[in-house]
Amino acid sequence: MALVTHLEKDERNFRSLHPTQVSCKYLVSESDGKKVLQLNTYGSVNREIPDKLSQTLQFDEKSARELLAVLKKEFGDA
């Protein structure tokens, strides 16, 4: 669980897609008067406790804008 402060492209390739599939929910809230996007992933159906909160990433406005720029660059504006 962490607040993302910067995004940077890693030039390595990943070997394969992860076999586990999970759901992700997002929420937006304010902290100290600043908007924060939070992405939560939940345990897969094969976990001991399915649907249990697993990972959390938070993005402030700066890092959220960096993420948006990455998404537009890699997947287009659609």
mmJSON file of the N, C-alpha and C atoms, coordinates in Angstrom:
{"data_MODEL":{"atom_site":{
"group_PDB":["ATOM","ATOM","ATOM","ATOM","ATOM","ATOM","ATOM","ATOM","ATOM","ATOM","ATOM","ATOM","ATOM","ATOM","ATOM","ATOM","ATOM","ATOM","ATOM","ATOM","ATOM","ATOM","ATOM","ATOM","ATOM","ATOM","ATOM","ATOM","ATOM","ATOM","ATOM","ATOM","ATOM","ATOM","ATOM","ATOM","ATOM","ATOM","ATOM","ATOM","ATOM","ATOM","ATOM","ATOM","ATOM","ATOM","ATOM","ATOM","ATOM","ATOM","ATOM","ATOM","ATOM","ATOM","ATOM","ATOM","ATOM","ATOM","ATOM","ATOM","ATOM","ATOM","ATOM","ATOM","ATOM","ATOM","ATOM","ATOM","ATOM","ATOM","ATOM","ATOM","ATOM","ATOM","ATOM","ATOM","ATOM","ATOM","ATOM","ATOM","ATOM","ATOM","ATOM","ATOM","ATOM","ATOM","ATOM","ATOM","ATOM","ATOM","ATOM","ATOM","ATOM","ATOM","ATOM","ATOM","ATOM","ATOM","ATOM","ATOM","ATOM","ATOM","ATOM","ATOM","ATOM","ATOM","ATOM","ATOM","ATOM","ATOM","ATOM","ATOM","ATOM","ATOM","ATOM","ATOM","ATOM","ATOM","ATOM","ATOM","ATOM","ATOM","ATOM","ATOM","ATOM","ATOM","ATOM","ATOM","ATOM","ATOM","ATOM","ATOM","ATOM","ATOM","ATOM","ATOM","ATOM","ATOM","ATOM","ATOM","ATOM","ATOM","ATOM","ATOM","ATOM","ATOM","ATOM","ATOM","ATOM","ATOM","ATOM","ATOM","ATOM","ATOM","ATOM","ATOM","ATOM","ATOM","ATOM","ATOM","ATOM","ATOM","ATOM","ATOM","ATOM","ATOM","ATOM","ATOM","ATOM","ATOM","ATOM","ATOM","ATOM","ATOM","ATOM","ATOM","ATOM","ATOM","ATOM","ATOM","ATOM","ATOM","ATOM","ATOM","ATOM","ATOM","ATOM","ATOM","ATOM","ATOM","ATOM","ATOM","ATOM","ATOM","ATOM","ATOM","ATOM","ATOM","ATOM","ATOM","ATOM","ATOM","ATOM","ATOM","ATOM","ATOM","ATOM","ATOM","ATOM","ATOM","ATOM","ATOM","ATOM","ATOM","ATOM","ATOM","ATOM","ATOM","ATOM","ATOM","ATOM","ATOM","ATOM","ATOM","ATOM","ATOM","ATOM","ATOM","ATOM","ATOM","ATOM","ATOM","ATOM","ATOM"],
"id":[1,2,3,4,5,6,7,8,9,10,11,12,13,14,15,16,17,18,19,20,21,22,23,24,25,26,27,28,29,30,31,32,33,34,35,36,37,38,39,40,41,42,43,44,45,46,47,48,49,50,51,52,53,54,55,56,57,58,59,60,61,62,63,64,65,66,67,68,69,70,71,72,73,74,75,76,77,78,79,80,81,82,83,84,85,86,87,88,89,90,91,92,93,94,95,96,97,98,99,100,101,102,103,104,105,106,107,108,109,110,111,112,113,114,115,116,117,118,119,120,121,122,123,124,125,126,127,128,129,130,131,132,133,134,135,136,137,138,139,140,141,142,143,144,145,146,147,148,149,150,151,152,153,154,155,156,157,158,159,160,161,162,163,164,165,166,167,168,169,170,171,172,173,174,175,176,177,178,179,180,181,182,183,184,185,186,187,188,189,190,191,192,193,194,195,196,197,198,199,200,201,202,203,204,205,206,207,208,209,210,211,212,213,214,215,216,217,218,219,220,221,222,223,224,225,226,227,228,229,230,231,232,233,234],
"type_symbol":["N","C","C","N","C","C","N","C","C","N","C","C","N","C","C","N","C","C","N","C","C","N","C","C","N","C","C","N","C","C","N","C","C","N","C","C","N","C","C","N","C","C","N","C","C","N","C","C","N","C","C","N","C","C","N","C","C","N","C","C","N","C","C","N","C","C","N","C","C","N","C","C","N","C","C","N","C","C","N","C","C","N","C","C","N","C","C","N","C","C","N","C","C","N","C","C","N","C","C","N","C","C","N","C","C","N","C","C","N","C","C","N","C","C","N","C","C","N","C","C","N","C","C","N","C","C","N","C","C","N","C","C","N","C","C","N","C","C","N","C","C","N","C","C","N","C","C","N","C","C","N","C","C","N","C","C","N","C","C","N","C","C","N","C","C","N","C","C","N","C","C","N","C","C","N","C","C","N","C","C","N","C","C","N","C","C","N","C","C","N","C","C","N","C","C","N","C","C","N","C","C","N","C","C","N","C","C","N","C","C","N","C","C","N","C","C","N","C","C","N","C","C","N","C","C","N","C","C","N","C","C","N","C","C"],
"label_atom_id":["N","CA","C","N","CA","C","N","CA","C","N","CA","C","N","CA","C","N","CA","C","N","CA","C","N","CA","C","N","CA","C","N","CA","C","N","CA","C","N","CA","C","N","CA","C","N","CA","C","N","CA","C","N","CA","C","N","CA","C","N","CA","C","N","CA","C","N","CA","C","N","CA","C","N","CA","C","N","CA","C","N","CA","C","N","CA","C","N","CA","C","N","CA","C","N","CA","C","N","CA","C","N","CA","C","N","CA","C","N","CA","C","N","CA","C","N","CA","C","N","CA","C","N","CA","C","N","CA","C","N","CA","C","N","CA","C","N","CA","C","N","CA","C","N","CA","C","N","CA","C","N","CA","C","N","CA","C","N","CA","C","N","CA","C","N","CA","C","N","CA","C","N","CA","C","N","CA","C","N","CA","C","N","CA","C","N","CA","C","N","CA","C","N","CA","C","N","CA","C","N","CA","C","N","CA","C","N","CA","C","N","CA","C","N","CA","C","N","CA","C","N","CA","C","N","CA","C","N","CA","C","N","CA","C","N","CA","C","N","CA","C","N","CA","C","N","CA","C","N","CA","C","N","CA","C","N","CA","C","N","CA","C","N","CA","C","N","CA","C","N","CA","C"],
"label_alt_id":[null,null,null,null,null,null,null,null,null,null,null,null,null,null,null,null,null,null,null,null,null,null,null,null,null,null,null,null,null,null,null,null,null,null,null,null,null,null,null,null,null,null,null,null,null,null,null,null,null,null,null,null,null,null,null,null,null,null,null,null,null,null,null,null,null,null,null,null,null,null,null,null,null,null,null,null,null,null,null,null,null,null,null,null,null,null,null,null,null,null,null,null,null,null,null,null,null,null,null,null,null,null,null,null,null,null,null,null,null,null,null,null,null,null,null,null,null,null,null,null,null,null,null,null,null,null,null,null,null,null,null,null,null,null,null,null,null,null,null,null,null,null,null,null,null,null,null,null,null,null,null,null,null,null,null,null,null,null,null,null,null,null,null,null,null,null,null,null,null,null,null,null,null,null,null,null,null,null,null,null,null,null,null,null,null,null,null,null,null,null,null,null,null,null,null,null,null,null,null,null,null,null,null,null,null,null,null,null,null,null,null,null,null,null,null,null,null,null,null,null,null,null,null,null,null,null,null,null,null,null,null,null,null,null],
"label_comp_id":["MET","MET","MET","ALA","ALA","ALA","LEU","LEU","LEU","VAL","VAL","VAL","THR","THR","THR","HIS","HIS","HIS","LEU","LEU","LEU","GLU","GLU","GLU","LYS","LYS","LYS","ASP","ASP","ASP","GLU","GLU","GLU","ARG","ARG","ARG","ASN","ASN","ASN","PHE","PHE","PHE","ARG","ARG","ARG","SER","SER","SER","LEU","LEU","LEU","HIS","HIS","HIS","PRO","PRO","PRO","THR","THR","THR","GLN","GLN","GLN","VAL","VAL","VAL","SER","SER","SER","CYS","CYS","CYS","LYS","LYS","LYS","TYR","TYR","TYR","LEU","LEU","LEU","VAL","VAL","VAL","SER","SER","SER","GLU","GLU","GLU","SER","SER","SER","ASP","ASP","ASP","GLY","GLY","GLY","LYS","LYS","LYS","LYS","LYS","LYS","VAL","VAL","VAL","LEU","LEU","LEU","GLN","GLN","GLN","LEU","LEU","LEU","ASN","ASN","ASN","THR","THR","THR","TYR","TYR","TYR","GLY","GLY","GLY","SER","SER","SER","VAL","VAL","VAL","ASN","ASN","ASN","ARG","ARG","ARG","GLU","GLU","GLU","ILE","ILE","ILE","PRO","PRO","PRO","ASP","ASP","ASP","LYS","LYS","LYS","LEU","LEU","LEU","SER","SER","SER","GLN","GLN","GLN","THR","THR","THR","LEU","LEU","LEU","GLN","GLN","GLN","PHE","PHE","PHE","ASP","ASP","ASP","GLU","GLU","GLU","LYS","LYS","LYS","SER","SER","SER","ALA","ALA","ALA","ARG","ARG","ARG","GLU","GLU","GLU","LEU","LEU","LEU","LEU","LEU","LEU","ALA","ALA","ALA","VAL","VAL","VAL","LEU","LEU","LEU","LYS","LYS","LYS","LYS","LYS","LYS","GLU","GLU","GLU","PHE","PHE","PHE","GLY","GLY","GLY","ASP","ASP","ASP","ALA","ALA","ALA"],
"label_asym_id":["A","A","A","A","A","A","A","A","A","A","A","A","A","A","A","A","A","A","A","A","A","A","A","A","A","A","A","A","A","A","A","A","A","A","A","A","A","A","A","A","A","A","A","A","A","A","A","A","A","A","A","A","A","A","A","A","A","A","A","A","A","A","A","A","A","A","A","A","A","A","A","A","A","A","A","A","A","A","A","A","A","A","A","A","A","A","A","A","A","A","A","A","A","A","A","A","A","A","A","A","A","A","A","A","A","A","A","A","A","A","A","A","A","A","A","A","A","A","A","A","A","A","A","A","A","A","A","A","A","A","A","A","A","A","A","A","A","A","A","A","A","A","A","A","A","A","A","A","A","A","A","A","A","A","A","A","A","A","A","A","A","A","A","A","A","A","A","A","A","A","A","A","A","A","A","A","A","A","A","A","A","A","A","A","A","A","A","A","A","A","A","A","A","A","A","A","A","A","A","A","A","A","A","A","A","A","A","A","A","A","A","A","A","A","A","A","A","A","A","A","A","A","A","A","A","A","A","A","A","A","A","A","A","A"],
"label_entity_id":["1","1","1","1","1","1","1","1","1","1","1","1","1","1","1","1","1","1","1","1","1","1","1","1","1","1","1","1","1","1","1","1","1","1","1","1","1","1","1","1","1","1","1","1","1","1","1","1","1","1","1","1","1","1","1","1","1","1","1","1","1","1","1","1","1","1","1","1","1","1","1","1","1","1","1","1","1","1","1","1","1","1","1","1","1","1","1","1","1","1","1","1","1","1","1","1","1","1","1","1","1","1","1","1","1","1","1","1","1","1","1","1","1","1","1","1","1","1","1","1","1","1","1","1","1","1","1","1","1","1","1","1","1","1","1","1","1","1","1","1","1","1","1","1","1","1","1","1","1","1","1","1","1","1","1","1","1","1","1","1","1","1","1","1","1","1","1","1","1","1","1","1","1","1","1","1","1","1","1","1","1","1","1","1","1","1","1","1","1","1","1","1","1","1","1","1","1","1","1","1","1","1","1","1","1","1","1","1","1","1","1","1","1","1","1","1","1","1","1","1","1","1","1","1","1","1","1","1","1","1","1","1","1","1"],
"label_seq_id":[1,1,1,2,2,2,3,3,3,4,4,4,5,5,5,6,6,6,7,7,7,8,8,8,9,9,9,10,10,10,11,11,11,12,12,12,13,13,13,14,14,14,15,15,15,16,16,16,17,17,17,18,18,18,19,19,19,20,20,20,21,21,21,22,22,22,23,23,23,24,24,24,25,25,25,26,26,26,27,27,27,28,28,28,29,29,29,30,30,30,31,31,31,32,32,32,33,33,33,34,34,34,35,35,35,36,36,36,37,37,37,38,38,38,39,39,39,40,40,40,41,41,41,42,42,42,43,43,43,44,44,44,45,45,45,46,46,46,47,47,47,48,48,48,49,49,49,50,50,50,51,51,51,52,52,52,53,53,53,54,54,54,55,55,55,56,56,56,57,57,57,58,58,58,59,59,59,60,60,60,61,61,61,62,62,62,63,63,63,64,64,64,65,65,65,66,66,66,67,67,67,68,68,68,69,69,69,70,70,70,71,71,71,72,72,72,73,73,73,74,74,74,75,75,75,76,76,76,77,77,77,78,78,78],
"pdbx_PDB_ins_code":[null,null,null,null,null,null,null,null,null,null,null,null,null,null,null,null,null,null,null,null,null,null,null,null,null,null,null,null,null,null,null,null,null,null,null,null,null,null,null,null,null,null,null,null,null,null,null,null,null,null,null,null,null,null,null,null,null,null,null,null,null,null,null,null,null,null,null,null,null,null,null,null,null,null,null,null,null,null,null,null,null,null,null,null,null,null,null,null,null,null,null,null,null,null,null,null,null,null,null,null,null,null,null,null,null,null,null,null,null,null,null,null,null,null,null,null,null,null,null,null,null,null,null,null,null,null,null,null,null,null,null,null,null,null,null,null,null,null,null,null,null,null,null,null,null,null,null,null,null,null,null,null,null,null,null,null,null,null,null,null,null,null,null,null,null,null,null,null,null,null,null,null,null,null,null,null,null,null,null,null,null,null,null,null,null,null,null,null,null,null,null,null,null,null,null,null,null,null,null,null,null,null,null,null,null,null,null,null,null,null,null,null,null,null,null,null,null,null,null,null,null,null,null,null,null,null,null,null,null,null,null,null,null,null],
"Cartn_x":[0.854,0.0,0.896,0.683,1.605,0.983,1.502,1.17,2.196,1.745,2.634,3.002,4.299,4.75,5.3,5.629,6.22,6.072,5.838,5.792,6.955,7.585,8.719,8.661,8.884,8.825,10.029,9.743,10.774,10.966,12.154,12.412,12.474,12.438,12.446,11.086,11.044,9.786,9.407,8.107,7.72,7.602,7.78,7.859,6.508,5.481,4.153,3.112,1.859,0.777,0.665,0.298,0.079,-1.136,-1.076,-2.195,-3.398,-3.175,-4.251,-4.989,-6.307,-7.129,-7.85,-7.868,-8.523,-9.386,-10.289,-11.06,-10.35,-10.645,-10.063,-11.182,-11.231,-12.197,-11.415,-12.018,-11.354,-12.267,-11.639,-12.379,-11.58,-12.291,-11.66,-12.073,-11.107,-11.366,-10.423,-10.522,-9.616,-8.801,-7.549,-6.665,-5.93,-6.027,-5.412,-5.847,-7.119,-7.662,-7.254,-6.581,-6.135,-6.799,-7.242,-7.912,-6.921,-7.344,-6.512,-7.347,-6.776,-7.374,-6.761,-7.603,-7.104,-7.612,-6.697,-7.03,-6.838,-7.879,-7.831,-8.017,-7.134,-7.342,-7.745,-8.486,-9.053,-8.62,-8.522,-8.05,-8.83,-8.128,-8.753,-9.645,-10.427,-11.332,-10.561,-9.275,-8.474,-7.786,-7.889,-7.23,-7.976,-7.274,-7.881,-9.115,-9.004,-10.147,-10.413,-11.25,-11.547,-12.159,-11.899,-12.434,-11.911,-10.887,-10.273,-9.373,-9.397,-8.531,-7.086,-6.429,-5.097,-4.038,-4.191,-3.211,-3.934,-3.267,-3.814,-2.727,-3.071,-2.186,-2.945,-2.306,-2.912,-2.136,-2.886,-2.304,-2.786,-1.845,-2.233,-2.427,-2.744,-3.041,-1.856,-0.661,0.522,0.723,0.712,0.954,-0.239,-1.451,-2.625,-2.52,-2.047,-1.863,-0.766,0.277,1.317,0.734,-0.099,-0.741,-1.639,-2.407,-3.273,-2.457,-1.332,-0.47,0.072,0.456,0.946,-0.159,-1.358,-2.479,-2.798,-2.805,-3.07,-1.972,-0.73,0.398,0.352,0.114,0.197,-1.061,-2.231,-3.485,-4.306,-3.844,-4.561,-5.558,-6.154,-7.065,-8.481,-8.81,-10.204,-10.753],
"Cartn_y":[-1.167,0.0,1.224,2.052,3.175,4.301,5.501,6.666,6.747,6.67,6.752,8.218,8.496,9.88,10.156,9.083,9.276,7.994,8.143,7.001,7.116,6.016,5.993,4.698,4.783,3.586,2.691,1.419,0.395,-0.205,-0.188,-0.619,-2.139,-2.865,-4.328,-4.834,-6.043,-6.695,-7.682,-7.847,-8.886,-10.197,-11.291,-12.607,-13.151,-12.927,-13.436,-12.71,-12.879,-12.336,-13.134,-12.479,-13.188,-14.101,-15.291,-16.22,-15.856,-15.124,-14.784,-13.538,-13.594,-12.445,-11.953,-10.643,-10.039,-8.872,-8.456,-7.252,-6.057,-4.891,-3.653,-2.636,-2.005,-0.933,0.346,1.461,2.733,3.615,4.499,5.519,6.794,7.883,9.202,9.896,10.465,11.151,12.336,13.046,14.165,13.927,14.33,14.272,15.596,16.264,17.592,18.551,18.448,19.338,19.0,17.85,17.45,16.133,16.049,14.864,13.722,12.523,11.33,10.22,9.568,8.392,7.169,6.229,5.002,3.808,2.921,1.678,0.528,-0.274,-1.416,-2.7,-3.655,-4.975,-5.94,-6.96,-7.908,-9.312,-10.171,-11.532,-12.293,-13.156,-13.972,-15.038,-15.699,-16.747,-17.909,-18.062,-19.175,-18.872,-17.661,-17.306,-17.884,-17.966,-18.487,-17.671,-16.343,-15.463,-14.673,-15.219,-14.519,-13.14,-12.218,-10.852,-10.038,-10.514,-9.734,-8.669,-7.464,-6.398,-6.878,-6.703,-7.257,-6.168,-5.318,-4.265,-2.933,-1.869,-0.524,0.41,1.169,2.213,3.526,4.58,5.904,6.811,7.681,8.631,10.024,10.945,12.339,12.936,14.203,14.794,14.662,14.899,14.844,13.438,12.442,11.084,10.556,11.0,10.6,11.168,12.386,12.975,12.232,11.802,10.997,9.675,9.046,7.787,8.005,9.067,9.383,9.569,10.259,10.466,9.133,8.242,6.917,6.146,6.145,5.421,5.95,7.271,7.862,7.499,7.54,7.217,5.754,4.865,3.424,2.84,3.432,2.861,3.82,5.035,6.006,6.805,7.808,8.743,8.208,7.103,6.623,6.331],
"Cartn_z":[0.0,0.0,0.0,-1.013,-1.152,-1.953,-1.719,-2.526,-3.644,-4.877,-6.035,-6.232,-6.307,-6.486,-7.876,-8.608,-9.934,-10.74,-12.024,-12.937,-13.914,-14.191,-15.101,-15.896,-17.199,-18.037,-17.76,-17.591,-17.444,-18.827,-19.336,-20.711,-20.872,-19.769,-19.874,-20.337,-20.847,-21.206,-20.12,-19.897,-18.952,-19.711,-19.006,-19.648,-20.069,-19.258,-19.59,-18.752,-19.129,-18.325,-17.038,-15.966,-14.706,-14.859,-14.317,-14.465,-13.59,-12.524,-11.599,-12.072,-12.015,-12.374,-11.131,-10.956,-9.795,-10.242,-9.377,-9.654,-9.025,-9.566,-9.061,-8.919,-7.778,-7.546,-7.297,-7.675,-7.409,-6.573,-5.839,-5.112,-5.147,-5.014,-5.017,-3.732,-3.058,-1.808,-1.709,-0.627,-0.395,0.86,0.8,1.955,2.027,3.121,3.295,2.189,1.767,0.752,-0.665,-0.861,-2.198,-2.58,-3.826,-4.32,-4.52,-4.133,-4.259,-4.901,-5.908,-6.54,-5.887,-5.459,-4.86,-5.661,-6.039,-6.725,-5.751,-5.578,-4.677,-5.471,-5.296,-5.894,-4.793,-5.209,-4.262,-4.62,-3.613,-3.798,-4.854,-5.55,-6.595,-5.969,-6.802,-6.315,-5.717,-6.06,-5.561,-4.227,-3.734,-2.472,-1.291,-0.184,1.043,1.437,1.291,1.548,0.257,-0.639,-1.894,-1.624,-2.504,-2.437,-1.26,-0.571,0.502,-0.121,0.423,-0.069,-0.084,-1.229,-1.408,-1.551,-2.546,-2.828,-2.964,-2.557,-2.684,-3.203,-4.236,-4.749,-4.735,-4.258,-4.264,-5.207,-5.895,-6.833,-6.464,-6.247,-6.067,-7.464,-7.545,-8.858,-9.821,-9.332,-10.204,-10.764,-9.906,-10.392,-11.199,-10.878,-11.666,-13.081,-13.198,-14.536,-15.306,-14.604,-15.254,-15.738,-14.913,-15.303,-16.517,-16.523,-17.655,-18.932,-18.84,-20.005,-20.513,-19.607,-20.002,-20.712,-20.152,-20.757,-22.148,-22.297,-23.618,-24.607,-24.167,-25.052,-25.487,-24.547,-24.83,-25.443,-25.134,-25.61,-26.483,-26.655,-27.477,-26.667,-27.311,-26.633,-26.478,-27.081,-27.083,-25.755],
"occupancy":[1.0,1.0,1.0,1.0,1.0,1.0,1.0,1.0,1.0,1.0,1.0,1.0,1.0,1.0,1.0,1.0,1.0,1.0,1.0,1.0,1.0,1.0,1.0,1.0,1.0,1.0,1.0,1.0,1.0,1.0,1.0,1.0,1.0,1.0,1.0,1.0,1.0,1.0,1.0,1.0,1.0,1.0,1.0,1.0,1.0,1.0,1.0,1.0,1.0,1.0,1.0,1.0,1.0,1.0,1.0,1.0,1.0,1.0,1.0,1.0,1.0,1.0,1.0,1.0,1.0,1.0,1.0,1.0,1.0,1.0,1.0,1.0,1.0,1.0,1.0,1.0,1.0,1.0,1.0,1.0,1.0,1.0,1.0,1.0,1.0,1.0,1.0,1.0,1.0,1.0,1.0,1.0,1.0,1.0,1.0,1.0,1.0,1.0,1.0,1.0,1.0,1.0,1.0,1.0,1.0,1.0,1.0,1.0,1.0,1.0,1.0,1.0,1.0,1.0,1.0,1.0,1.0,1.0,1.0,1.0,1.0,1.0,1.0,1.0,1.0,1.0,1.0,1.0,1.0,1.0,1.0,1.0,1.0,1.0,1.0,1.0,1.0,1.0,1.0,1.0,1.0,1.0,1.0,1.0,1.0,1.0,1.0,1.0,1.0,1.0,1.0,1.0,1.0,1.0,1.0,1.0,1.0,1.0,1.0,1.0,1.0,1.0,1.0,1.0,1.0,1.0,1.0,1.0,1.0,1.0,1.0,1.0,1.0,1.0,1.0,1.0,1.0,1.0,1.0,1.0,1.0,1.0,1.0,1.0,1.0,1.0,1.0,1.0,1.0,1.0,1.0,1.0,1.0,1.0,1.0,1.0,1.0,1.0,1.0,1.0,1.0,1.0,1.0,1.0,1.0,1.0,1.0,1.0,1.0,1.0,1.0,1.0,1.0,1.0,1.0,1.0,1.0,1.0,1.0,1.0,1.0,1.0,1.0,1.0,1.0,1.0,1.0,1.0,1.0,1.0,1.0,1.0,1.0,1.0],
"B_iso_or_equiv":[0.0,0.0,0.0,0.0,0.0,0.0,0.0,0.0,0.0,0.0,0.0,0.0,0.0,0.0,0.0,0.0,0.0,0.0,0.0,0.0,0.0,0.0,0.0,0.0,0.0,0.0,0.0,0.0,0.0,0.0,0.0,0.0,0.0,0.0,0.0,0.0,0.0,0.0,0.0,0.0,0.0,0.0,0.0,0.0,0.0,0.0,0.0,0.0,0.0,0.0,0.0,0.0,0.0,0.0,0.0,0.0,0.0,0.0,0.0,0.0,0.0,0.0,0.0,0.0,0.0,0.0,0.0,0.0,0.0,0.0,0.0,0.0,0.0,0.0,0.0,0.0,0.0,0.0,0.0,0.0,0.0,0.0,0.0,0.0,0.0,0.0,0.0,0.0,0.0,0.0,0.0,0.0,0.0,0.0,0.0,0.0,0.0,0.0,0.0,0.0,0.0,0.0,0.0,0.0,0.0,0.0,0.0,0.0,0.0,0.0,0.0,0.0,0.0,0.0,0.0,0.0,0.0,0.0,0.0,0.0,0.0,0.0,0.0,0.0,0.0,0.0,0.0,0.0,0.0,0.0,0.0,0.0,0.0,0.0,0.0,0.0,0.0,0.0,0.0,0.0,0.0,0.0,0.0,0.0,0.0,0.0,0.0,0.0,0.0,0.0,0.0,0.0,0.0,0.0,0.0,0.0,0.0,0.0,0.0,0.0,0.0,0.0,0.0,0.0,0.0,0.0,0.0,0.0,0.0,0.0,0.0,0.0,0.0,0.0,0.0,0.0,0.0,0.0,0.0,0.0,0.0,0.0,0.0,0.0,0.0,0.0,0.0,0.0,0.0,0.0,0.0,0.0,0.0,0.0,0.0,0.0,0.0,0.0,0.0,0.0,0.0,0.0,0.0,0.0,0.0,0.0,0.0,0.0,0.0,0.0,0.0,0.0,0.0,0.0,0.0,0.0,0.0,0.0,0.0,0.0,0.0,0.0,0.0,0.0,0.0,0.0,0.0,0.0,0.0,0.0,0.0,0.0,0.0,0.0],
"pdbx_formal_charge":[null,null,null,null,null,null,null,null,null,null,null,null,null,null,null,null,null,null,null,null,null,null,null,null,null,null,null,null,null,null,null,null,null,null,null,null,null,null,null,null,null,null,null,null,null,null,null,null,null,null,null,null,null,null,null,null,null,null,null,null,null,null,null,null,null,null,null,null,null,null,null,null,null,null,null,null,null,null,null,null,null,null,null,null,null,null,null,null,null,null,null,null,null,null,null,null,null,null,null,null,null,null,null,null,null,null,null,null,null,null,null,null,null,null,null,null,null,null,null,null,null,null,null,null,null,null,null,null,null,null,null,null,null,null,null,null,null,null,null,null,null,null,null,null,null,null,null,null,null,null,null,null,null,null,null,null,null,null,null,null,null,null,null,null,null,null,null,null,null,null,null,null,null,null,null,null,null,null,null,null,null,null,null,null,null,null,null,null,null,null,null,null,null,null,null,null,null,null,null,null,null,null,null,null,null,null,null,null,null,null,null,null,null,null,null,null,null,null,null,null,null,null,null,null,null,null,null,null,null,null,null,null,null,null],
"auth_seq_id":[1,1,1,2,2,2,3,3,3,4,4,4,5,5,5,6,6,6,7,7,7,8,8,8,9,9,9,10,10,10,11,11,11,12,12,12,13,13,13,14,14,14,15,15,15,16,16,16,17,17,17,18,18,18,19,19,19,20,20,20,21,21,21,22,22,22,23,23,23,24,24,24,25,25,25,26,26,26,27,27,27,28,28,28,29,29,29,30,30,30,31,31,31,32,32,32,33,33,33,34,34,34,35,35,35,36,36,36,37,37,37,38,38,38,39,39,39,40,40,40,41,41,41,42,42,42,43,43,43,44,44,44,45,45,45,46,46,46,47,47,47,48,48,48,49,49,49,50,50,50,51,51,51,52,52,52,53,53,53,54,54,54,55,55,55,56,56,56,57,57,57,58,58,58,59,59,59,60,60,60,61,61,61,62,62,62,63,63,63,64,64,64,65,65,65,66,66,66,67,67,67,68,68,68,69,69,69,70,70,70,71,71,71,72,72,72,73,73,73,74,74,74,75,75,75,76,76,76,77,77,77,78,78,78],
"auth_comp_id":["MET","MET","MET","ALA","ALA","ALA","LEU","LEU","LEU","VAL","VAL","VAL","THR","THR","THR","HIS","HIS","HIS","LEU","LEU","LEU","GLU","GLU","GLU","LYS","LYS","LYS","ASP","ASP","ASP","GLU","GLU","GLU","ARG","ARG","ARG","ASN","ASN","ASN","PHE","PHE","PHE","ARG","ARG","ARG","SER","SER","SER","LEU","LEU","LEU","HIS","HIS","HIS","PRO","PRO","PRO","THR","THR","THR","GLN","GLN","GLN","VAL","VAL","VAL","SER","SER","SER","CYS","CYS","CYS","LYS","LYS","LYS","TYR","TYR","TYR","LEU","LEU","LEU","VAL","VAL","VAL","SER","SER","SER","GLU","GLU","GLU","SER","SER","SER","ASP","ASP","ASP","GLY","GLY","GLY","LYS","LYS","LYS","LYS","LYS","LYS","VAL","VAL","VAL","LEU","LEU","LEU","GLN","GLN","GLN","LEU","LEU","LEU","ASN","ASN","ASN","THR","THR","THR","TYR","TYR","TYR","GLY","GLY","GLY","SER","SER","SER","VAL","VAL","VAL","ASN","ASN","ASN","ARG","ARG","ARG","GLU","GLU","GLU","ILE","ILE","ILE","PRO","PRO","PRO","ASP","ASP","ASP","LYS","LYS","LYS","LEU","LEU","LEU","SER","SER","SER","GLN","GLN","GLN","THR","THR","THR","LEU","LEU","LEU","GLN","GLN","GLN","PHE","PHE","PHE","ASP","ASP","ASP","GLU","GLU","GLU","LYS","LYS","LYS","SER","SER","SER","ALA","ALA","ALA","ARG","ARG","ARG","GLU","GLU","GLU","LEU","LEU","LEU","LEU","LEU","LEU","ALA","ALA","ALA","VAL","VAL","VAL","LEU","LEU","LEU","LYS","LYS","LYS","LYS","LYS","LYS","GLU","GLU","GLU","PHE","PHE","PHE","GLY","GLY","GLY","ASP","ASP","ASP","ALA","ALA","ALA"],
"auth_asym_id":["A","A","A","A","A","A","A","A","A","A","A","A","A","A","A","A","A","A","A","A","A","A","A","A","A","A","A","A","A","A","A","A","A","A","A","A","A","A","A","A","A","A","A","A","A","A","A","A","A","A","A","A","A","A","A","A","A","A","A","A","A","A","A","A","A","A","A","A","A","A","A","A","A","A","A","A","A","A","A","A","A","A","A","A","A","A","A","A","A","A","A","A","A","A","A","A","A","A","A","A","A","A","A","A","A","A","A","A","A","A","A","A","A","A","A","A","A","A","A","A","A","A","A","A","A","A","A","A","A","A","A","A","A","A","A","A","A","A","A","A","A","A","A","A","A","A","A","A","A","A","A","A","A","A","A","A","A","A","A","A","A","A","A","A","A","A","A","A","A","A","A","A","A","A","A","A","A","A","A","A","A","A","A","A","A","A","A","A","A","A","A","A","A","A","A","A","A","A","A","A","A","A","A","A","A","A","A","A","A","A","A","A","A","A","A","A","A","A","A","A","A","A","A","A","A","A","A","A","A","A","A","A","A","A"],
"auth_atom_id":["N","CA","C","N","CA","C","N","CA","C","N","CA","C","N","CA","C","N","CA","C","N","CA","C","N","CA","C","N","CA","C","N","CA","C","N","CA","C","N","CA","C","N","CA","C","N","CA","C","N","CA","C","N","CA","C","N","CA","C","N","CA","C","N","CA","C","N","CA","C","N","CA","C","N","CA","C","N","CA","C","N","CA","C","N","CA","C","N","CA","C","N","CA","C","N","CA","C","N","CA","C","N","CA","C","N","CA","C","N","CA","C","N","CA","C","N","CA","C","N","CA","C","N","CA","C","N","CA","C","N","CA","C","N","CA","C","N","CA","C","N","CA","C","N","CA","C","N","CA","C","N","CA","C","N","CA","C","N","CA","C","N","CA","C","N","CA","C","N","CA","C","N","CA","C","N","CA","C","N","CA","C","N","CA","C","N","CA","C","N","CA","C","N","CA","C","N","CA","C","N","CA","C","N","CA","C","N","CA","C","N","CA","C","N","CA","C","N","CA","C","N","CA","C","N","CA","C","N","CA","C","N","CA","C","N","CA","C","N","CA","C","N","CA","C","N","CA","C","N","CA","C","N","CA","C","N","CA","C","N","CA","C","N","CA","C","N","CA","C","N","CA","C"],
"pdbx_PDB_model_num":[1,1,1,1,1,1,1,1,1,1,1,1,1,1,1,1,1,1,1,1,1,1,1,1,1,1,1,1,1,1,1,1,1,1,1,1,1,1,1,1,1,1,1,1,1,1,1,1,1,1,1,1,1,1,1,1,1,1,1,1,1,1,1,1,1,1,1,1,1,1,1,1,1,1,1,1,1,1,1,1,1,1,1,1,1,1,1,1,1,1,1,1,1,1,1,1,1,1,1,1,1,1,1,1,1,1,1,1,1,1,1,1,1,1,1,1,1,1,1,1,1,1,1,1,1,1,1,1,1,1,1,1,1,1,1,1,1,1,1,1,1,1,1,1,1,1,1,1,1,1,1,1,1,1,1,1,1,1,1,1,1,1,1,1,1,1,1,1,1,1,1,1,1,1,1,1,1,1,1,1,1,1,1,1,1,1,1,1,1,1,1,1,1,1,1,1,1,1,1,1,1,1,1,1,1,1,1,1,1,1,1,1,1,1,1,1,1,1,1,1,1,1,1,1,1,1,1,1,1,1,1,1,1,1]
}}}
